[in-house]
């Protein structure tokens, strides 16, 4: 879909819960990062919810870089 854009803002405040769910007994399931805030839940996982692929590692590294910059600014 060309020309389509979406955005969502999550304002983190009191009562926010961040979690990383892993499944060591099921190597075919990748990790899930969750953010629960203000009555909503956001989940981030790899495309197939299966074994981690090279692109997933690149995305995780970019996420770490962005979160590290955010942390430094805070």
C-alpha positions as CSV (number, residue, x, y, z in Angstrom):
1,X,0.0,0.0,0.0
2,X,1.8,3.1,-1.2
3,X,1.3,6.4,0.5
4,X,0.0,4.8,3.7
5,X,1.4,5.9,7.1
6,X,0.6,4.9,10.6
7,X,1.9,6.0,14.0
8,X,1.3,5.3,17.6
9,X,2.7,7.1,20.6
10,X,3.0,5.4,24.0
11,X,3.6,7.7,26.9
12,X,5.4,5.8,29.6
13,X,4.5,6.8,33.1
14,X,3.6,5.2,36.4
15,X,2.3,1.6,36.1
16,X,4.2,0.8,32.9
17,X,5.4,-2.8,32.6
18,X,8.2,-3.9,30.3
19,X,8.9,-7.6,29.8
20,X,10.8,-10.0,27.6
21,X,9.2,-13.4,27.3
22,X,11.5,-16.3,26.3
23,X,10.7,-19.9,25.7
24,X,13.9,-22.0,26.5
25,X,12.0,-25.3,26.3
26,X,10.8,-24.4,22.8
27,X,13.7,-23.4,20.5
28,X,11.3,-22.8,17.6
29,X,9.7,-19.9,19.5
30,X,11.5,-16.5,19.4
31,X,11.4,-13.9,22.2
32,X,8.5,-11.5,22.7
33,X,9.1,-8.0,24.1
34,X,5.9,-6.5,25.7
35,X,5.1,-3.0,26.9
36,X,1.9,-2.6,29.0
37,X,0.9,1.0,29.6
38,X,-2.3,3.1,29.9
39,X,-4.7,0.3,29.3
40,X,-3.0,-1.0,26.2
41,X,-0.4,-3.7,25.4
42,X,2.2,-3.7,22.7
43,X,4.1,-6.8,21.7
44,X,7.2,-7.0,19.5
45,X,8.3,-10.3,18.1
46,X,10.0,-11.6,15.0
47,X,8.0,-12.1,11.8
48,X,7.2,-15.8,12.2
49,X,7.3,-16.2,16.0
50,X,9.7,-19.0,15.2
51,X,13.4,-19.4,15.1
52,X,15.4,-16.1,15.1
53,X,16.6,-15.0,11.6
54,X,19.5,-12.7,10.6
55,X,17.1,-9.8,10.0
56,X,15.7,-10.2,13.6
57,X,19.3,-9.8,15.0
58,X,19.8,-6.6,13.0
59,X,16.4,-5.3,14.2
60,X,17.3,-6.1,17.8
61,X,20.6,-4.3,17.5
62,X,18.9,-1.2,16.1
63,X,16.4,-1.4,19.0
64,X,19.3,-1.6,21.5
65,X,21.0,1.4,19.9
66,X,17.8,3.6,20.0
67,X,17.0,2.6,23.6
68,X,20.6,3.3,24.6
69,X,20.4,6.8,23.2
70,X,17.0,7.3,24.9
71,X,18.4,6.1,28.2
72,X,21.5,8.5,27.8
73,X,19.2,11.4,27.2
74,X,17.0,10.6,30.2
